[in-house]
Amino acid sequence: MTFLEKTCEYLLENHRDLVNICVLVPSRRAMRSLRLEFRRRKIPNEQMPTVYPIEDFVSRNYEKSDLIEQLLLLQKTAYEILQKPVQSQQPSDNLLSWLPILLKDFNLIDQNLVDAQQLFQNLADIERIKEWELEETRKKYVQDKLKYYFEFWDKLYEIYKQFKQNLEEQNLAYLGMVYRKLAENIQLWLKNGYEHYYFVGFNAFSRAEEKIIDQLLAMQKATLLWDTDDFYMEHKGENQAGKWLKRYKQKWQNWLWQENLLLSQPKKVEIIATGSYSLQAQVAQNILNRWDKETRSRKRTVIVMPDENMLLPLLHAISEKNYNITLGLSLQKSTLFNLIALLFELQQTRKEHKWKAKNKDGNLVEKHTFVYNYSNVAKILTHPFIRKLEQVLLQKYQLPAHQSFLRSARRYLVQYNKVLNKSWELKKLPETLLKNEPNEAVKASLQPFYAQMQILFTLLFTSWNLQKVPSILRHFERIVLFFERIFENLQDDLEQFYIKKFRRIFSRMRKILKKRNFNIDFRTFRNFLFQLVRDERIPFESSVDNRLQIMGVLETRTLDFEQVIVVAANEGTFPTVQKNKSLIPYDIAKHFDLPTYEDYEAMHSYYFYRLLQRAEKVALIYCTSKNISVVGNSEVSRYAWQLEYDLAQKNPKISVHKTNVSFPAIPKKQHDDLVIEKNEEILKIIQEKLQTQLSPTAIDSFIRCSLQYYFNYVAGIKEAKEVRDEIEADTLGSIVHHVLEDIFFEVGENHRVSAKDLRKVLPQVPERVKQKFKDTAHLYTQEAIIGNNLIAQEVAILYVEKFLEKQIAELESDDQQLEENPVFEILSLENKHELLRVEPAIFHFRHNGTELQVRLRGIVDRVDKTGGILRIIDYKTGKVEKNDVKVDYNDLLVIADSPDMGKIRQLWIYKYLLFKNLENNPQWKNYRDYFVEAGIYSLRNPTKELLALHSPPKKEKDKNKNQTAIIEELKLNDRQWFYEKTENWLTQVVRKILDKDIPFQKTDNLAVCEFCIYKNICGRG
């Protein structure tokens, strides 16, 4: 027989007329379950006793007040007493963050009948003792703040007293205040007119509740029905489950009831460890299936969740169709609250954009709007709640998923790199995208859907007036009303509960501000709203009594089940770690007999053992992962140890079985050894690519990591384009290159650049760089050139200025002064059409008996003529040393394999290309006999001469004479020798690219992976 069945039988046996009886229980779930027991016995509703959750019964004669109303009144009271106007609040003012805690402390003080004046005096004394530890200089610095700080502690009792008086005047009260009144005047309790009161299923009372019960017992108007067990009531050790019950039993003598279930009944206990947090839900379902097979009848089962984060994984895993959820789910866990928090972030991080425009009269007037950073906008566009809302609308208008407006909106913002987005532009975005749709039939089908998205975007991206909190509340009401309308036809959707709850919160808060004449600023409003959401819970309750129940720990009070499953049974979660959210220190709380974290843990201990009393099968499931995102840790709950090493040792009929459950391990080879074999289709693509173009960058990519080459040049996987609010290194390099290209193209006569020309252009560099920032990264508006972007702009200016100074020094060096008017004669710049072009070169490669024409190409930054030398120039924004472009015979042996020779390979190919153009391209016929150099100008560490590709003489020791002999250096300007060596090592590279037996695979050099965009694909991310 369950505890509530036993209670029902007792009441029926002892009372002919139940109508004048009031039964008080710990929770609403207990109330409904007890009423259900009476219905099972065919007792009509009008003949049942009155059943109340005790807190509802106590507060029913007072006007119901929201937490937010109490907090607002407490804030007003505190500032009046402290003579501190609300408008003077500073960001450093901590009073706002203390108010919710202070209200909870007031409640606790009154519920436990504590002398508030004495307690607050003790708190003030403690805070003054702490002041002694402050250094003298620090005391002087914080003197004004300390004055206000101690004034707050000194006036706490006055705030407490005045706050209660203000509540009384409005017929309002917090729960502890009502308890204190009833305890001090029992006649207020008795005026309800019930002949007898039953307190059913409790295990701990506040001091006020105890005093009320004492008085009712003295008048023989109360009976207490307990659900206790010999195990913890007679326990000689440290078991806390009977902490209060033992005292109550000694105090109130007539004890109903105490049974011997835990020490006498058989129980099968499983303690199951899982390696994954969400896997616990699937384990719970598997246990249910197994238990159903083991027993012919479907027994009453409960799944207890100490951590409410398990609810959604559990609902996805449970295959049972009929089950009840009895759980208070925090609003803070909802996706809707997360969206609301993002809207606050959007408005708080906005920037004001001002400009001048002509009005109707032709006069210039200042206008302004607000702009939002893309990062904040993107969070809203990709938010799960907004995505779900769009899916509902797509289904409503029978549109395919690829017509997603949110995806199109993000693509549009990325395409135009909209770092900063004006409010009005975002509100009109649906209209803009619809106009851009070329297909009229598609446009017509999208019209109603885009009209709804237009309303949504108007609601989301309208700028708030932060000075008018009521207008913000009205705006939120409009937002949730829109959400409610969209979701209204969804059946049993969780979001509907959240929407309705938030709608009531916003509406209630606005009415309270208006009714009570409260005036709060934006910061106070946000703090109060977020505090309310943290404390507010959505009760999932049902009167249906299905065989499977899903509950939180507190909801299990007074209820009994034959089969019990606890998920998230981790230490720190079960029991929950109690954080000290109180202004009252532990020692003071103990002195005044206020409950501490030890008392809360004792309560939970009772809930656990009481749940086991009539259970036949018990499963405790916990997660061993150290990365679990819950309050607890990776250890199993202390209750599992107590059950195994205490209870099971005293009751041999209890069996404890431990198991570990985990996902099957993925073979490491599948992840780490990603290999792409070359089939005929891949080889065909490669051949086509080689005949189209083979660049130094592609060659370098293959040598560094062949898998990177495959992703980029064969599979064609490109980096996803994103809005960049910060200018990155590649963009900075591109801007510097383009500025230099413009300068060397525009200055001088007939593309002949002298030192005088460069001196003239030097002062123009800052403006040229700033303009190029706007042109090259055209959507980095002036407002975006701040922070790191401003630093990047200044770095670009510095690079260009220092480089031009070195170019001037080079032209004025002693070597150049041998010429009459030393200049750089610019022949080619990035293959500009107005200048000479370095055309691709063909070299022939035989593959599988057929000749393949490999088209080698490269875009050279600059080719010039100076001092009788043709120079191929590449600009590098990174640091380059002379040794980086030195090549000898040993290097030539590994040039086709070494990943460290990228700069040498690039210059080598550029030189090869220019040689071929001098030989075959008529544009270059006037320069065919010139000496050719290929080199790098480093913009980070500029030098006054080109760092040219060069070969030092090869040295070799003579073993007999112990001397060093000089062997000739590489013939870098012998064209036939250069052609032969180039095509030799290029052939080695191309042969490997086309070799069917050499697959594409990861490099062993992890340094290559650091900045690789494909590292997440191959598992190196």
MOKABEL-V694495 format. One record per residue. D_FIRST is the distance of its C-alpha to the first C-alpha in whole Angstrom. Layout:
d_first=D_FIRST
d_first=D_FIRST
//
This chain:
d_first=0
d_first=4
d_first=7
d_first=8
d_first=6
d_first=6
d_first=10
d_first=11
d_first=10
d_first=12
d_first=15
d_first=15
d_first=16
d_first=18
d_first=20
d_first=22
d_first=24
d_first=21
d_first=25
d_first=26
d_first=23
d_first=23
d_first=20
d_first=21
d_first=19
d_first=20
d_first=21
d_first=21
d_first=19
d_first=16
d_first=18
d_first=18
d_first=14
d_first=14
d_first=16
d_first=15
d_first=12
d_first=15
d_first=17
d_first=14
d_first=14
d_first=18
d_first=19
d_first=22
d_first=23
d_first=26
d_first=23
d_first=21
d_first=21
d_first=23
d_first=21
d_first=23
d_first=23
d_first=24
d_first=28
d_first=28
d_first=28
d_first=30
d_first=33
d_first=33
d_first=36
d_first=38
d_first=40
d_first=38
d_first=40
d_first=40
d_first=40
d_first=44
d_first=45
d_first=44
d_first=46
d_first=49
d_first=49
d_first=48
d_first=51
d_first=54
d_first=53
d_first=53
d_first=57
d_first=58
d_first=57
d_first=59
d_first=62
d_first=61
d_first=62
d_first=59
d_first=62
d_first=63
d_first=60
d_first=61
d_first=59
d_first=59
d_first=57
d_first=54
d_first=53
d_first=51
d_first=49
d_first=48
d_first=47
d_first=43
d_first=43
d_first=44
d_first=42
d_first=39
d_first=40
d_first=41
d_first=38
d_first=36
d_first=39
d_first=38
d_first=34
d_first=35
d_first=38
d_first=41
d_first=44
d_first=45
d_first=49
d_first=49
d_first=47
d_first=49
d_first=52
d_first=51
d_first=50
d_first=54
d_first=55
d_first=53
d_first=55
d_first=58
d_first=58
d_first=57
d_first=61
d_first=63
d_first=62
d_first=64
d_first=67
d_first=70
d_first=71
d_first=68
d_first=67
d_first=70
d_first=69
d_first=66
d_first=67
d_first=67
d_first=63
d_first=62
d_first=63
d_first=61
d_first=58
d_first=58
d_first=59
d_first=56
d_first=54
d_first=56
d_first=55
d_first=51
d_first=50
d_first=53
d_first=51
d_first=48
d_first=49
d_first=51
d_first=48
d_first=46
d_first=49
d_first=50
d_first=46
d_first=46
d_first=49
d_first=48
d_first=44
d_first=42
d_first=40
d_first=38
d_first=35
d_first=36
d_first=39
d_first=36
d_first=34
d_first=37
d_first=38
d_first=35
d_first=35
d_first=39
d_first=39
d_first=35
d_first=37
d_first=37
d_first=33
d_first=33
d_first=35
d_first=32
d_first=32
d_first=28
d_first=28
d_first=25
d_first=23
d_first=20
d_first=19
d_first=16
d_first=15
d_first=19
d_first=20
d_first=24
d_first=26
d_first=30
d_first=32
d_first=33
d_first=29
d_first=29
d_first=32
d_first=31
d_first=27
d_first=30
d_first=32
d_first=29
d_first=28
d_first=31
d_first=31
d_first=28
d_first=27
d_first=24
d_first=21
d_first=19
d_first=15
d_first=15
d_first=12
d_first=14
d_first=15
d_first=17
d_first=19
d_first=20
d_first=20
d_first=23
d_first=24
d_first=28
d_first=29
d_first=29
d_first=26
d_first=26
d_first=22
d_first=22
d_first=26
d_first=25
d_first=22
d_first=24
d_first=27
d_first=24
d_first=23
d_first=26
d_first=28
d_first=25
d_first=24
d_first=21
d_first=19
d_first=15
d_first=13
d_first=14
d_first=12
d_first=13
d_first=12
d_first=15
d_first=17
d_first=15
d_first=13
d_first=16
d_first=16
d_first=19
d_first=21
d_first=24
d_first=27
d_first=29
d_first=32
d_first=34
d_first=38
d_first=38
d_first=36
d_first=35
d_first=34
d_first=31
d_first=30
d_first=31
d_first=29
d_first=26
d_first=27
d_first=28
d_first=25
d_first=23
d_first=25
d_first=25
d_first=21
d_first=21
d_first=24
d_first=22
d_first=19
d_first=20
d_first=17
d_first=17
d_first=14
d_first=13
d_first=15
d_first=17
d_first=21
d_first=21
d_first=25
d_first=26
d_first=30
d_first=30
d_first=33
d_first=31
d_first=30
d_first=33
d_first=33
d_first=29
d_first=30
d_first=33
d_first=31
d_first=28
d_first=29
d_first=26
d_first=27
d_first=24
d_first=22
d_first=22
d_first=23
d_first=22
d_first=25
d_first=28
d_first=31
d_first=34
d_first=37
d_first=39
d_first=38
d_first=39
d_first=42
d_first=43
d_first=43
d_first=45
d_first=48
d_first=48
d_first=49
d_first=52
d_first=53
d_first=53
d_first=55
d_first=57
d_first=59
d_first=59
d_first=61
d_first=63
d_first=67
d_first=69
d_first=72
d_first=76
d_first=79
d_first=82
d_first=83
d_first=85
d_first=84
d_first=86
d_first=89
d_first=89
d_first=88
d_first=86
d_first=83
d_first=80
d_first=77
d_first=73
d_first=70
d_first=67
d_first=67
d_first=64
d_first=63
d_first=63
d_first=60
d_first=58
d_first=59
d_first=58
d_first=54
d_first=54
d_first=55
d_first=53
d_first=50
d_first=47
d_first=46
d_first=49
d_first=50
d_first=46
d_first=48
d_first=51
d_first=49
d_first=48
d_first=51
d_first=53
d_first=51
d_first=51
d_first=55
d_first=55
d_first=57
d_first=56
d_first=55
d_first=58
d_first=59
d_first=57
d_first=59
d_first=57
d_first=59
d_first=62
d_first=62
d_first=61
d_first=64
d_first=66
d_first=66
d_first=66
d_first=69
d_first=71
d_first=69
d_first=68
d_first=67
d_first=68
d_first=67
d_first=68
d_first=65
d_first=67
d_first=68
d_first=64
d_first=63
d_first=66
d_first=65
d_first=63
d_first=67
d_first=69
d_first=67
d_first=67
d_first=71
d_first=71
d_first=70
d_first=73
d_first=71
d_first=72
d_first=69
d_first=67
d_first=67
d_first=67
d_first=63
d_first=62
d_first=63
d_first=60
d_first=58
d_first=61
d_first=61
d_first=57
d_first=57
d_first=60
d_first=58
d_first=56
d_first=58
d_first=60
d_first=56
d_first=56
d_first=59
d_first=61
d_first=62
d_first=60
d_first=62
d_first=60
d_first=62
d_first=60
d_first=56
d_first=55
d_first=57
d_first=55
d_first=52
d_first=54
d_first=54
d_first=51
d_first=50
d_first=52
d_first=51
d_first=47
d_first=48
d_first=50
d_first=47
d_first=45
d_first=47
d_first=48
d_first=44
d_first=43
d_first=43
d_first=41
d_first=37
d_first=34
d_first=36
d_first=35
d_first=39
d_first=39
d_first=36
d_first=38
d_first=41
d_first=40
d_first=39
d_first=42
d_first=44
d_first=42
d_first=43
d_first=46
d_first=47
d_first=45
d_first=47
d_first=50
d_first=50
d_first=49
d_first=52
d_first=54
d_first=52
d_first=52
d_first=56
d_first=54
d_first=57
d_first=56
d_first=57
d_first=56
d_first=55
d_first=53
d_first=52
d_first=51
d_first=49
d_first=47
d_first=46
d_first=45
d_first=43
d_first=41
d_first=40
d_first=39
d_first=37
d_first=36
d_first=33
d_first=32
d_first=28
d_first=27
d_first=24
d_first=23
d_first=21
d_first=20
d_first=17
d_first=18
d_first=16
d_first=18
d_first=18
d_first=21
d_first=21
d_first=23
d_first=22
d_first=21
d_first=20
d_first=16
d_first=16
d_first=13
d_first=11
d_first=9
d_first=11
d_first=11
d_first=15
d_first=17
d_first=20
d_first=22
d_first=26
d_first=29
d_first=27
d_first=31
d_first=32
d_first=33
d_first=31
d_first=27
d_first=28
d_first=30
d_first=34
d_first=34
d_first=38
d_first=39
d_first=40
d_first=42
d_first=45
d_first=44
d_first=44
d_first=42
d_first=44
d_first=44
d_first=40
d_first=39
d_first=42
d_first=41
d_first=37
d_first=36
d_first=33
d_first=35
d_first=34
d_first=32
d_first=30
d_first=29
d_first=28
d_first=26
d_first=24
d_first=23
d_first=23
d_first=20
d_first=18
d_first=19
d_first=17
d_first=14
d_first=14
d_first=14
d_first=11
d_first=9
d_first=12
d_first=13
d_first=16
d_first=18
d_first=22
d_first=24
d_first=27
d_first=30
d_first=34
d_first=37
d_first=40
d_first=42
d_first=43
d_first=39
d_first=39
d_first=36
d_first=36
d_first=35
d_first=37
d_first=37
d_first=35
d_first=31
d_first=29
d_first=29
d_first=25
d_first=26
d_first=28
d_first=26
d_first=23
d_first=26
d_first=28
d_first=26
d_first=22
d_first=23
d_first=26
d_first=23
d_first=21
d_first=23
d_first=20
d_first=20
d_first=23
d_first=25
d_first=27
d_first=30
d_first=32
d_first=34
d_first=35
d_first=38
d_first=40
d_first=43
d_first=46
d_first=49
d_first=52
d_first=54
d_first=57
d_first=56
d_first=56
d_first=59
d_first=61
d_first=62
d_first=65
d_first=67
d_first=69
d_first=72
d_first=72
d_first=75
d_first=74
d_first=73
d_first=77
d_first=78
d_first=77
d_first=78
d_first=81
d_first=81
d_first=80
d_first=83
d_first=86
d_first=85
d_first=84
d_first=84
d_first=84
d_first=84
d_first=80
d_first=79
d_first=81
d_first=79
d_first=76
d_first=76
d_first=77
d_first=75
d_first=72
d_first=72
d_first=69
d_first=70
d_first=73
d_first=71
d_first=68
d_first=71
d_first=74
d_first=73
d_first=69
d_first=70
d_first=67
d_first=68
d_first=66
d_first=64
d_first=66
d_first=65
d_first=66
d_first=67
d_first=67
d_first=69
d_first=72
d_first=72
d_first=74
d_first=75
d_first=76
d_first=78
d_first=80
d_first=81
d_first=82
d_first=84
d_first=86
d_first=86
d_first=88
d_first=90
d_first=91
d_first=92
d_first=94
d_first=96
d_first=97
d_first=98
d_first=100
d_first=104
d_first=106
d_first=106
d_first=103
d_first=105
d_first=103
d_first=105
d_first=104
d_first=105
d_first=103
d_first=100
d_first=101
d_first=101
d_first=98
d_first=96
d_first=95
d_first=94
d_first=91
d_first=88
d_first=89
d_first=89
d_first=85
d_first=84
d_first=85
d_first=84
d_first=80
d_first=80
d_first=82
d_first=80
d_first=77
d_first=78
d_first=74
d_first=74
d_first=75
d_first=77
d_first=74
d_first=72
d_first=75
d_first=73
d_first=72
d_first=72
d_first=74
d_first=76
d_first=76
d_first=77
d_first=80
d_first=81
d_first=81
d_first=83
d_first=86
d_first=86
d_first=86
d_first=89
d_first=91
d_first=91
d_first=92
d_first=95
d_first=96
d_first=96
d_first=98
d_first=100
d_first=101
d_first=101
d_first=104
d_first=106
d_first=106
d_first=109
d_first=108
d_first=108
d_first=111
d_first=113
d_first=113
d_first=115
d_first=112
d_first=108
d_first=106
d_first=103
d_first=104
d_first=100
d_first=100
d_first=97
d_first=94
d_first=90
d_first=92
d_first=93
d_first=96
d_first=98
d_first=99
d_first=99
d_first=96
d_first=95
d_first=94
d_first=92
d_first=94
d_first=93
d_first=93
d_first=93
d_first=90
d_first=90
d_first=87
d_first=87
d_first=90
d_first=90
d_first=92
d_first=89
d_first=90
d_first=88
d_first=89
d_first=89
d_first=88
d_first=88
d_first=88
d_first=90
d_first=90
d_first=94
d_first=97
d_first=100
d_first=103
d_first=105
d_first=108
d_first=108
d_first=105
d_first=102
d_first=99
d_first=95
d_first=93
d_first=89
d_first=87
d_first=84
d_first=82
d_first=81
d_first=83
d_first=86
d_first=88
d_first=91
d_first=90
d_first=87
d_first=90
d_first=92
d_first=92
d_first=94
d_first=94
d_first=91
d_first=89
d_first=91
d_first=90
d_first=86
d_first=86
d_first=84
d_first=81
d_first=81
d_first=78
d_first=80
d_first=83
d_first=82
d_first=85
d_first=88
d_first=87
d_first=87
d_first=90
d_first=91
d_first=90
d_first=92
d_first=95
d_first=95
d_first=94
d_first=97
d_first=100
d_first=99
d_first=100
d_first=103
d_first=104
d_first=103
d_first=102
d_first=105
d_first=104
d_first=104
d_first=108
d_first=109
d_first=107
d_first=107
d_first=109
d_first=107
d_first=105
d_first=101
d_first=99
d_first=95
d_first=93
d_first=90
d_first=91
d_first=88
d_first=87
d_first=85
d_first=87
d_first=90
d_first=94
d_first=97
d_first=98
d_first=96
d_first=93
d_first=95
d_first=94
d_first=96
d_first=97
d_first=98
d_first=101
d_first=99
d_first=100
d_first=101
d_first=102
d_first=105
d_first=104
d_first=108
d_first=109
d_first=106
d_first=106
d_first=104
d_first=106
d_first=105
d_first=104
d_first=104
d_first=101
d_first=99
d_first=102
d_first=100
d_first=102
d_first=104
d_first=103
d_first=103
d_first=101
d_first=98
d_first=98
d_first=98
d_first=95
d_first=93
d_first=93
d_first=92
d_first=89
d_first=88
d_first=88
d_first=86
d_first=83
d_first=84
d_first=83
d_first=80
d_first=79
d_first=80
d_first=79
d_first=76
d_first=75
d_first=75
d_first=71
d_first=70
d_first=68
d_first=67
d_first=69
d_first=69
d_first=70
d_first=67
d_first=69
d_first=70
d_first=67
d_first=66
d_first=68
d_first=67
d_first=65
d_first=64
d_first=62
d_first=59
d_first=60
d_first=61
d_first=58
d_first=60
d_first=59
//
